[in-house]
Amino acid sequence: MEGDLGADGLEEISPFWPQTEMLRRRSRLDESRFEKPGERGRSFHVPCYSISAKPTLLDVKEHLEPVELLTKVSRTAVKIVAHRTLPRSGIGHERPILPPPPSPTASSFTPFDLSSPLWHDRHHMPSPNHVTPDILALDFDGVLCDGMGEYFETSRRTYAKAWPGAPVPGDDLLPAFRRLRPVIMTGWEMPLLLRAIGQGQSEASILRDWAKVRDAQAASGPGSREQLVGLLGKTLDAVRREWIAADRAGWIARNTAYCRLEELRQLVAEPERAVLVTTKEGEFAHLILDEWRVHLADIQGKEAGTHKCDNLRALISAFAAAHGRRPRVWFVEDRFETLEHVTTHPDLEDVGLYLAAWGYNTPQTRATATASKRVRLLELEQFRQGVSAWP
């Protein structure tokens, strides 16, 4: 678009006489501002906004007087406005314009400091060969959820029902219960652990041979070992349901996530399928995850009645049937014994195994995992950053 900034063109905004006079005095363009001298009336293009060619452009929404507006813009902008009023410039149309290009500036590139802590703290950066699992199988207690407060209170209420004549354990037993929680494999064992602590069983003996201590407690009744185990399992779940019915919010509050919920939501969204594999009743895990708004493809709880190895096989089989190939599976668990059991099954030799270092396990267990050729120790910070940060 071409034009001439003569007096005739400036008179088109003559209703604003003082401004016209000011523009008339400045009608000579500084051609050094254009790429090629002599390109007077050069059009410019702005990708983000447009300026109307109507003379009323100077009357803005803020009700500034035209002279006030002109004092707030650069000389180049004033000349562009004047240019837009020329007869040959297409008055009444909005066309994008672009101010003169800025002069080039010297490069401000600064070499990256390889001694920077940012460089040394790069374990979370994915390697070029990093892969994402098709199926991410997660344990619940000790991996996603710390329910220590709920475990202790539910165990104490179950204890009172199973041994009604015995004194109810006090809060003073909670620290020992927390330290010894790693020996528990399934829920019905927790009231027996609480009873053993209350009867003065040493922590060292419990850690050394929990199975022996547990079986001795179960054999003491009431009833046979099988009867007591069945009673404890049913009572434990019944106590939870009663608690939830009376105070659902209070029960859920006793269960806390190990990481921020947004981090957890992002993590479970990474693989094609993220599933829960737990010895907890699925209904209880559902309540907590729904409250957290963490959505998984499936929740396989105690009600499935299968070992976790069988859960993994079922997941692999279903994926292979749907996709025509064997999936890449990763399994995160806080019990090393469970992961070690997976290693004994040749048909699961390609499953990635991770021990949750933040879960219910001991320093000795974590050291064993570190020395393992198959099981990898996963730190909470790595877990929170997503699968790309995992070893």
Secondary structure, DSSP 8 states (H G I E B T S, - for coil): ------HHHHGGGTTSHHHHHHHHHT-S--GGGSSSTT-TT-----SS--EE-SGGGGS-TT---HHHHHTTS-HHHHHHHHHTTSGGG-TT-EE------------------TTSHHHHT-TTS--TT----SEEEE-SBTTTEE-HHHHHHHHHHHHHHHSTTS----GGGHHHHHHHGGG--STTHHHHHHHHHHTT--HHHHHH-HHHHHHHHHHTSSS-HHHHHHHHHHHHHHHHHHHHHHHHHHHHHT-EESS-HHHHHHHHHSSSEEEEE-SS-HHHHHHHHHHHT---SEEE-GGG---HHHHHHHHHHHHHHHHSS---EEEEES-HHHHHHHTT-GGGTTSEEEEETTSS--HHHHHHHHH-SSEEEE-HHHHHT-GGG--
